[in-house]
Amino acid sequence: MGALHVGHLSLVELARKRADLVWVSIFVNPTQFNDNSDFEGYPRDLEADLEICRNRGVDLVYAPEVEDLYPVGDQTRVGVGDLAEPLCGASRPGHFEGVATVVARLLLAAKPHVAIFGEKDFQQLAVIRRMASDLGIDVEILGGAIVREPDGLALSSRNARLGPIARKQAVALVDALDAAERAVANGERARDALLAEVRRHLETATQATLDYAELRDPDTLEPVPPALDGPALLALAVEFEPDPDGAGKPVRLIDNRVLLPAQP
Amino acid sequence: MGALHVGHLSLVELARKRADLVWVSIFVNPTQFNDNSDFEGYPRDLEADLEICRNRGVDLVYAPEVEDLYPVGDQTRVGVGDLAEPLCGASRPGHFEGVATVVARLLLAAKPHVAIFGEKDFQQLAVIRRMASDLGIDVEILGGAIVREPDGLALSSRNARLGPIARKQAVALVDALDAAERAVANGERARDALLAEVRRHLETATQATLDYAELRDPDTLEPVPPALDGPALLALAVEFEPDPDGAGKPVRLIDNRVLLPAQP
């Protein structure tokens, strides 16, 4: 969706390792926004994005108009069932239907051999994998690892909207992920104990409200059993209060990590 | 869906005129059936279908297994909004989502340049056109004209299940279409007068119950205005009572014609 940052550019680097030609799509997709003012207000700077892509040796930028992907009279939507329901799907009804719909169209229009999506949007990646595989679209879907600031905060164009106190507190997300990973490494398998530890860290961000902190199956996104018996996605979302000196809108941050209990 | 008859073979002939290689897909699609016993009971005779295709010089028959088109854990569905709501969509909830879902997968698997569907299933054709255009699938969708028995009854594998009286009465559908076409040719433009004329003919089929008789925009399937101002789809569906000597299930028949009022 443009507003490119170093996180996006890491996907370009990964693409370069896998393909002779690297294309970037830039498209602010109206069908994945819950409300139209969010869509209208989404940051757009195509010239700056093009300059960044040029400097990184991107071979082609595909920046369609809305009417190119949504023809007049358009009615078709791609839904992905249960994968779209939990986590971010619960707070953003219709969001993942919009994502699956636009990515299906982008893949069918651009026909890449490999398509790369960031792992920060883990649920989005799961939805896209499922959609492409179910429909039989001839593409390999790859995830790109989360890129972090020096203090661990996952890169996001939203980080710039955090006030100075919130910016410091935002490190609570990665602290919570690290703590859970350490606990699992030390043998902890109890879901509720892990989530309690996670919440203890998130509560240090006093300017933030918890949206969700959940452990789910990384493939199906179904809840994990009370005692972890395999890889588990730890997914977090918090919302920071508006910066009193800032633009005045709350800032929603997400982060995640797949926890890998050693096999007994 | 197999159970090939002369109507299907007319599509093969049309394909031959448009393509060097003619493929036929044969797949009884579980997701377009409202109930599982209909799916289980749907007539299947792949050997007979293959023999027919061989005799007609079909180059390849694509007959996937259910698991080929619906992989384990499948969740993805393709919906087409308002086009799926009226007419057959009203009596068969979910049917056209199943149709759009399977045809998207068939098109993406077989990658034809041209795909041909019978005009008897007019709404299905409209749904498929919309879906392929909206998703940007690289295919030309063509309709094949309805093929009829000598007395005018549209070909359908269901016709064989009509008892002798119902079989005679079934001609009421094409009589109603012919009457409406004549009325339009004679200058009638009033929607309600046309539909009254249609119903008079359908009522001669005393063993049948009317499901719908409607005039709708051929592209959007929206209702036409009280006075016809352009092409109008006349779409009919009736259900014949079970043949007392037959298999004991009601037989649903559909037929349609696009009425073309001369421009003033």
Interface residues (C-beta under 8 A of the other chain):
Chain A: L69 Y70 P71 G73 D74 Q75 T76 R77 V78 G79 V80 G81 D82 L83 A100 A104 R105 L108 A109 R130 M131 S133 D134 L135 G136 I137 D138 D219 T220
Chain B: L69 Y70 P71 G73 D74 Q75 T76 R77 V78 G79 V80 G81 D82 L83 A100 A104 R105 L108 A109 R130 M131 S133 D134 L135 G136 I137 D138 D219 T220
